[in-house]
Structure formats: C-alpha cells, structure tokens
Amino acid sequence: MIPKDKYIISKKLQKKAHELIPGGCHTYAKGDDQYPELSPGFIVRGKGSHVWDVDGNEFIEYGMGLRAVSLGHAYDPVVRAAYESMKNGSNFTRPSPIETECAEILLDIINNGEQVKFAKDGSSVLTAAVKLARAYTGKDKIAICASHPFFSYNDWFIGTTEVNAGIPDIYKFLTISFIYNDISSLKELFNVEGNNISCVVMEAARTEEPENDFLLEVQRLCQENNALFILDEMITGFRWDLRGAQNIYKLQPDLSCFGKAMANGFSVSALVGKKDIMELGGLLHGKERVFLLSTTHGAENHSLAAAIKTMKIYKDEPVIEKLYMLGERLTKGINKIIDELEIREFFFLLGRPCNLVYATRDQNKHPSQLYRTLFLQEIIKRGILAPSFVVSYSHSYQDIDNTIEIVGEALMVYKKALLEGIGSFLVGDPVKPVYRKYNF
C-alpha cells in the first residue's frame, strides 16, 4: 500500500505547474482532473512496464503513454537506435536519407499506402487528411463518427465538442456526424448533404465491433458519393495488427493516419494515402497546390530512427501476438473476479485484449465518474497506474497476475461502496470528463 502522505513532492510541483502551464500539463488526458486526489502527479522514470513517480513510488503501468508505448518504456533497442542517430544531428537544412528509408519501410507494411508525410502528432496528420479531401473533391463538409471520442485539437473537430470556445461557428456547421454501426445515419447525411461531403473520418473500431458489413458499407457510400474514406489508425495501427485495422477488416481507405505505437513513444505520426491524392501536396503536378504538411520537426531524424527500429521489431518478433495473449490473461482473471463478486452490471471490460478499457457504473447502472475515481484510487494505492488496461510487450505474466490480485482487492471496495454509498470511501473530488463546458 502507498501511504496517503507519499505524494508530498507531487503536490508541491502540481501547484507550481499550474502557475506556469495552463492545465498543469500539455495533454488534457494527463491532467489532474483525470486522476484521484491520491495519485502520482508526475512520473520521472519508466522501464519496461513499470514507472516511478517524483516521490519514488513504483507502479505497474497500463496507460503506456496514452497507448504510444507498445514495446515498453525506455526499450533498449529503440533507445539505442534513436541515440545513434542523434549523434549525427537531428535536423538539417535539406532532407535526410532516413526520411526516405522510413517512408519505404512504412509503405511496405501498409497495404493501401503509396505515399506518406510525417509529422509529430495525430491531430496534424488528420487535419492534413481533411485538407487533402477538400482539395481533391472540391467539397467542404466533413462527416465524423460521433461514437469516437477524439480526432484532432484543430477547429474542424473541437468545434463539435463541448469545449468549443474560440471556434468560429462556421467550423461547427461544416462538420456533421453519424453513429457507429448505424449505416442509416450515414446514408441520411449523404441524402441531405451528399454533394457537400468531402470525406468520412472514423476509426475502424474501438470497443464495439462492426456489424452487418458496416465498415464496407461506409467505404461503399464514400465511393458512390465521391467522398474520401479517411481512417484514423492512431490507436489501432501497430497494436491491433501490424498492417492496421484496415487489414483486419479488409478495407481500402483513401487516406489513413498512424502514430502512437509506431515509434514506441517517440514523436512520429504519418499520413498515408493513395498517390493521386497525396501528390496534390507535392511538386510533380500542374494542378492547384495544396500546402499539405510543412513542419520543422516532422522528420526529426532520431524519431524516425526510433520508428524504423520499432517497425522492424514488430516484423521480426511476435509483439502483437503477445499483446493479445497478455490482454486475454488479464481479461480472464478480472472477469473471474467480477463474476465472483456479482458486479458485472457495475464494472466490466471493453475492447480487444490488446487495447482494453473498463466501464464503471453506479448503483443505478449509470456511467459514473465517481466510481471510476474510486476504482482508480484503490488500484493506485496498491501500485497499479491504469486509466485503461493497455498492455505492452514488456509486461510479464507476473505483472498481469499481480494486477489481477490488486484489481480484486479494489473491486471488493467498489462493491462495498455500491452497497453502503461511496461517500466514506472516496478521497477528494471525482475525475471529470475532458469535454465539458466549464471547469467546475
């Protein structure tokens, strides 16, 4: 057990961070409002599947850098590759050969890729994909899957959320939405706005599997209506399948966006697509130019070296197979506890074994941030840091078994709170949704 007074340095640093940085950090999902009061505020070191906070507390970790760390923290072969590249410089006035090398390796993996542009984050490449779609089709509107929580911090997406302050209304009207596995909702959009829709943006799947050929139907509707099919593979790519979720579901997207697990936490993202579309952002055509992606650090050499090494490890070793195997072991163990405690309607796992999340419900079986906070609080105090149960190649069977035992202890407290009320169990305020109009 981690004592309540073991976050002293974290608490002091949190106050300072909020004075200097809006939100106290640079990613909303890492914010203080996403974690219980009794939790580590800052991580200083990671190795494999374990991390250590600024106060010296050790945790088995499952967020894995918001799913970006697939092999494990500070994974030696990847770190060495980045280091060796860094010794020769990280950024030059002209392109480096490593840009072509990394592009060739990635396009050899992704079946539907003919050209690629690298950047640093998913928001940038998804926004570039939307820009290409508008230029290619001559249409303005974007259809997004409302069932998927995040695509970009840029106006075209954030304008559709509760946190839309500062976004002109015109952007809000240009993005329309449909529901996953409800093909009629997309058909209706095309019936009403068909001549104006430039693209459909979505993930292949999250916690819900496609039904009745839903994804193939989406693809067909895009083709029939001269709209580009854009697949967000930031999470599914290099985790669900080496070639992405598009390979699992036999899809042929016009454009797709990768990142996160592609470089084991190093900052690389990629817009991949068909040549006739991508080349609009190139020099080898006489059409109107698209200022596609032009980022100073987009092809930073050491990050591309990390991506190359990571992709080679994926090709040479059973990385994804192990992710599934570990996730299945974790699922089986936790589900056994859930059934023994008879709380399946109040706490349950969702998603593929390689990318598990959990749902928390209150006494009335409604989604509950209060009970999410309680569960996080109870696993954290026992040495597990898990906003989700996303495994890495470095997690061991012992890690998994220890986690199952700790989750069992936490769920016993969870059940007591369901029976007796949560008030006497929870310390501090509950976590809050990222998309909310006001802070309080």
N, C-alpha and C positions, 0 to 999 in steps of 0.2 A: 504494500500500500504506500502511496505517495502522500505524506502529511500535508495538511492544509497550508502550512507555513513554508512549503518548499518552492513557492513561486515568487519569492521576495524580489529578486533581480528583474524578473519578467514584469512585475507590477510597476516598478520604478521606470523601466525602459518604455513601457507602454505609454505612460504619461508624457515622456519626452517625445516619443514617436508621433503622438497625436498633435503635439505643438509644431512639429516640423513637417509632417506629411499628412495631407488630407486622408482621413480614414485610418491613419497609422500604419498603412502598408500599401503596396502597389497593385494588389489583386483583391477585388471585393470578396472573393471566396475564401481568402485567408484572413479576413477582418475579425476584430474582436467580437463583433455582433454575431459571428457564426459559431462561436465556441462558448462553453460554460465559463463561469467566473473562475472555477478551479481547473485551470488548464494552462499548458505552457504558452507563453506569449511569443517566444522567439526560439527558433531552432538554430543551433550553431554548428552542428556536425551530423553527418549521416554516413553510415557504412552498411552496404547491403540492405537489409530490411529493417535496420534499427536506426533511430535518431536520438540525439541528445539535445536537451534544451539549455538555455543560458544559465539555468540554476543547477545543471548537472544531472537532471533526471533523465532516465533512459526509457525509451518506448519502442515497442514493435509498431511499425508504421504501415498504414494501408492507403493513405491518400496518395502517396507516391508522386508528390509534386503535381497535384491535380491531374494525375494519370500520365504525366510526361516521363516518369522514370520507370521504364519497363524492365530493365535488367537489374537494377538495384542502385542505391546511392553510391557515388564515387566508385563505379565499376571499373576496375583497374585497366582492362584493355582499352576502354573508351577514353579514360582519363589520359593514358599514355599517348594515344593517337592525337588527342587534342593538344597535349603538351609538346609533342614533337613538331606538330605543325606550327604552333605558336612561336617556337624558337626561330622560325624563319620569317616572322612577321604575320600580322593578322589582317591587314587591309592595305591595298595598293591603289595607285592611280589608274591602272588598267586591270582587266580581269586576270584572275589566276587560273592556271590549268585545272586546279582542283574543282572549279565550278563545273567544267565540262565532265570531269570524272564522276562527280557526284550525280550530275544530271543523267549520265549514261546508266549508272547503277540503278537509280530510282526508276527510270523509264523501262529498264529491263524487268523490273519487278511488277510494275503496274500495267496490267494488260491493255487498258484503254488510254494510256498516256503516250503522246507523241512529242510534246514539248513541255518544258517546266520553267517556272520562275520561282526563285527562292526569296523568302522574306524571313521575318522574325517571329510572327505570331499568327494565330488563326484568323483574327479579325481582319488583318491586312489582306490576306490572300482571298478570303471570302468576299471582301468588298471589291477586290480586283476582278473576281469572277463575275460579280454582278455588273460591274462596269463593262466588261467584255460582252456580256449577254445583251446589254442595252445597245452597245455599238453594233453588234453583229445582227441583231434583229430589228433595230430601229424603234423599239418599243420601250416604254418607261416603267411599267409596273412590275412588281416582284411578288410572287406567291411564296410564302414561307409556311412551313409546318408548325402550327401553333402548339403542337404536342411536344416540341423540342425546345428546351429552355434557353439556349444561347447560341447565337451565330456570330455576333460582332459587337464591338463597342461603338461602331460608327452609326451615323444618324438613321440610315435606312432600316436598321433593326431596333436600336434602343428607342427610337421614336414610337415603337409599337408597345413598349412596356410601361409599367407604372412610373419608372424613373425617366421621364421624358422631358424634364425641364431643360430648356436651352435648345430644343429641337424644333425647327420651324414646322408648322402644320403641314406644309406641302409634302414633307418626307413621310409623315404619318399616313397620308392618304395614298401615297404611291406603293405602300407595302400592304398586301392583303394576305389573309391566312386561311388555311384549311386544316382538317383534322386527320391525324394518322389513322390508317385502316378504314377511313370513311371516304371511299373514292367518289361518292356522290357530292361531297363537299368541295372537292377539287373540280369536278365536272361543272358544278354550279358556277364557280369562279370563271371557268373558261366560257361558259354560256353567256355570262354577263360581261366579262372583261376580256374575252379571248383575243381580240385584236390589239389589246394593250399590254398583255403579259409577256415580258421578255424572258422570264426564267422561273423555274421552280427550285427552291432551295430547301434541302432537308437532309437529315441523317437517314441512313438505310434503316436503322432500328436503334432503340435504346433498351428499355425494359420490356417492350412489347414486340413480339414477332409479327411480321407481315402476314396477313390472311387473304385468301382468295386472290392470289397473284397481285396484291395491292401495288407493290413496287413496279412490277412490269406494266401494270395499268397506268401508273403515273408516268412512266417512261413513254408509253404509247401516246398518252394525251399530249405530252410535250411535243412529240414528233408531229402529231396531227395538227397542232396549233402553232407550229413554228416558234416554239419557246425552248430555251436551253434547259437541260436537266443537269442541275448542279448538286453534287453530293458532298456533304460535309463529312469527311473521314478523319477529323481531328482526334476523335476518341476511338473509333472502330479500326482505323488504319494501324497496322503493325501491332495490333492486340487481338482482334477477332480472327484475323487471317493475315498471312504475310502479304497477300495482294489486296487486302482491304475487304470490307464488307461487300463491295461490288462483286468480288469473286465468289463469295458465298451465295449471293442471290442472283448471280448471272446477269448483272446489269452492265450497261454500256453508257455511263454518264458522258455528257459533252465536256464537262469540267468537274474536277474533284479536288478537294483541298486536304492536305496532310500536314502533320506536325507532331507535337507531343512526343509519343513513343519513338518517333523516327530517329531521334538523336540522343535518347536516354537522358533527357533533361536539359541538354544544351539547346540554345535558342535557334531553332530552324523550323520554318514552315514552307510548304510547297504548293503552288497552284499548278495542277497537271491537267492537260487537255488535248483536244484534237488540234492538229496543226493549222487547219484553215481558220480556226477561231483564235488560237493563241497568237498566230503570226500578225494579227491586227496590232499587237503591241510590239511588233518587230520592225525591221528595216527593209525586208525583202518583198515589198508590195507597193503598189501605186495608189492604194485606197487612202481614205482619210485616216490619219494616225490616231492611235489610242495611247495615251500616256498611262501605261499599264501599272507597273511597279518600278519605282526608282528609289531604292533605299540604300543609304550609305553602308549600313551594316548587314544588308540582306544576305550577302555571300561571304560573310566573315570566315576566313579560312579555317580556323580551328573548330568552329561549329560544324562546318561541312566535313572536316576530318572525323569529327565525332559521329556525324550521321553516316558516313561511309563505313566506319568500323561497326557501328550498331547494326546497320543493314546486313553487313557480312556475317555478323554473329547470328542474326536471325536466319540467314540462309544456311549456315553451317551447323547450327545447334538446334535442339528441339525446344526453343523458347516458348512458342505459343502453346505447344502441347503441354508443357509444364504449367503454364498459366492456367490452362483449363483443369489440369489434374489437381493443382493446389486449390483452385476455387471449388471444385467438386468435393474435395475432402472437407473444406470449411463449410460448405453448404450442408453436407450430410450431418456433420457434427452439430451445427447450430439448429438445424431443423429437428433433430432428435430432442434437443433441449426445449425447443418451442412446443413440441407435442407433449413432452412430459409435464410442462407447466400449464398446458392447455391455454395458450395465449396466441394461437395462430391468427386470430382475428384482430390482434392488437400490435403484433410485431412480426414482420416477415421479410424475407429476402426477395430481391427482384433482379432480373438481368441475367446475362450469361455468366458462367463461372469465372471467366477471365476478367469480368468487369461488374462485380456485384455492388448493389446498393441495398439499403434497408429502409423499410417504411415503419413509421411509428404512429400508433393510433391511441386515442384516449378511451375513457370508459364507454363513450357513445360510438366508438369505432370510427371517429372522425380523424383525419390527419392532424397531428399535434406537434407543434414546435416545443411545447412544454415537455412532452415525453421524449422527444428527440434530445432535448437538452439533458434530461435526466439520464438517458442511456449513455450519452457522450461522457457525462460527468462520472458515471460509475465505471466505465471502461478505462477512462483516462487515469483515474486514481489507482487503478490496478495495473497500469503500464501499457495500455493499448491506445494509440492515437489513430482513430479510424472514422473520419467523416463519411467514409464509404468502406467497402471491403475489396479494394482494388489490390490484387496481389502483384508481386514482381518475381522475376526469375531467381532472385536471391532469397526469397522466403523459403524457410526449411519446413520439413514436416513438424519439427519441434515447435517452430513459431506458430504453425497452424493449430497444433494440439493445445498449446498454451493459450492461444486466443479463444478456442472453443471453451476451455475451462473458465476463463475470465468472463466471456460473454454469458456463460451460465450463471455466474455469480451476479452479474449486472442485471440479468433478466429476472432473477429472484427478487431483487429490489424493485424492479419495474412492476412485477406482479403485485407486490405489496402496495405500491403506490396506486395501482388500479383499484385495489380493494379498500384502501384506507384514505385515499386522497394524496395528491402529490406534494402538498404544502410542506410537510415536515421532512421531506426527502431532498428537495431541490435547494441548492445554494445559489443565490443571486438571480438575475433576470434570465428569462428564456432566450434562446437564439432567435433571430429574426430572418424573414425572407430577404434575399438580396433585392428583389424587385418590390419596393414599397415607396409610396409617395413621399413620406416623411420619415425621419429617423425615429421619432417617438410616437 
